[in-house]
Amino acid sequence: MSTREVLGPVYTASDVVKTKAGLRPNWLVDEQQPYAPSNFYGKSKIMSEFISESHAHSAVIRLTTCYTDYDHPAGNWVVSLIRAAVQGKPVSLTRGGEQFRDPLHVDDLGSLMELIHEKKAFGKSITPAAAGRT
C-alpha cells in the first residue's frame, strides 16, 4: 500500500473548474503522473514503492481516502457526512467545500487486492480512480 502523497500537490487553481455541482478537474490523475512528493511521508512511500517493485510478485496500490461503514474512535468523515445529510443536519466541509476527493470503500479495496492476486497483475502501480485529487 502506498499513498497519493507520492504525487505531491497535483492540481493548481487553473486545473480545476467550478460548476454548480462543485469543483471538477480538467483531467484525471493516472499511473503516468510524475512523482513530486512535498513531504517526508510521500518521499518515504516512494522509497517503499521502489523496494516493493524490485520483488517479482508485488503490486503497488496508491490510496486516497479510504472509509468503512462503521464508526471508528478516530472518526470517519465520510460516514459522518452521510449521517448528517440523512438526518437533515448541516453538513460542514473544510475549505468551504472547495475541494474534491475520491473516497474508496474498504470493500472495494479488498476486491482490488483479490483481483490483483487472482489475475497475477504483479509489477503494476495502481492509482484507484483519480487518487490524489484534493
N, C-alpha and C positions, 0 to 999 in steps of 0.2 A: 504494500500500500504506500502510496506517495500522496502528494498534495498539489493543488493548483498553485501553491506558493512557488513552485519551481519556475513558473512562468512570469512571476512578478506582476506588477500592475499592467494589465493587458490593454484596457481601453482608456482613451483620453476623451475629453468632452466632445471632440469632433467626430468620434467613432460611434456616438450614440444619438438616437433620435427620440424626442419626447412626443408621445402620442396620447390620445385620450385614455388608452389602456395602461399607460405607464411608459417607462424607458425601454427602448428596444435597440439592440446593437445593429450596426450596419453590416456586420459579418460575424461569423461564429468561430470560436476557438476550436482548433483540432490538434491532432498529434504533430502537425508540422510547425506549430507555434514555437518560436525560438525560446530558449532558456533565458531568463532575465530576473533571477530572484533578487528581491530587495531587502531580504533579512537573512539571518543566520539559519533559521529554520528551513527556509527554501533551499539554501545552499547545502545544508546537511542532507536534505532529501535528494538533491541531485546526485550527491556522492553515493547515497544508498542505491539510487536507481542504477548508476554505473556498475556498482558491485553486483547488484541483482542481475543485470543484463549479461554479466560475464558467465552466468550459470545457464546451461542449455535448456533447463526446464523451468524457466521463470517468465513472468509477465508483470508489467507494472500497471497499476490502476491509479490514476491521479484523481483523488477525491475532491469534491466540493462539499457542500453542507449535507451531511447525512442526518436522517431523522428516523424515528420509530413511532409507532402508535402509542407507546407507553410513556408515562411520566418518568422523569429522571430527577434525582435530587439536585443536579446541577442545572436543571431546566431543559426545556425543549421548545425553542421559539416557534417552530412550525406548528406543533400541536397547540401551543398557547394561542397563536393567531387564529387557527381554525376554531378553537373553542370559543374565543371571544366573538368571532363573527357569527357563529351558530347561535350564541346566547344573546345576540343583539347588543353586545358591549362594544365600546370603542376599540378599534384596532390601532395600535401605535407602532409605527415603523421608524427606524432610525434614519437619520439624514432626510427627514421629511418625506420618506418614502421614495426618494430619488436614488434608488439603487436597484439592481436586479441580480437574482441568483437562480440557480437551477438545483433545488434540493433533490437529493437522491434518497429514496426509501431504502432501508437496510435490506428488505426482502429483495429488491431489485439488485442491490449489490451482491447479495448471496447468489442470486440467479446468474449474474455475470460471472462470478467466480466459478460456479459449476460449469457454465458453458466453456470458459477458458480451459478448464481441466478436461471436459468431455471432448472438445474439438482439438485438444492439444495445440492451442493457439499461443504457444510459447514464443518468446523473443519479440513480443509486441509491447508497446506502451499505449495505454488506452486512457483517453480523457472523456469520461461519460458526458454526453450531451452538453457541450459548451462549458465545461468546467472552467473556472477562473473568471466568470462574468460577475464582477462586483463593482 
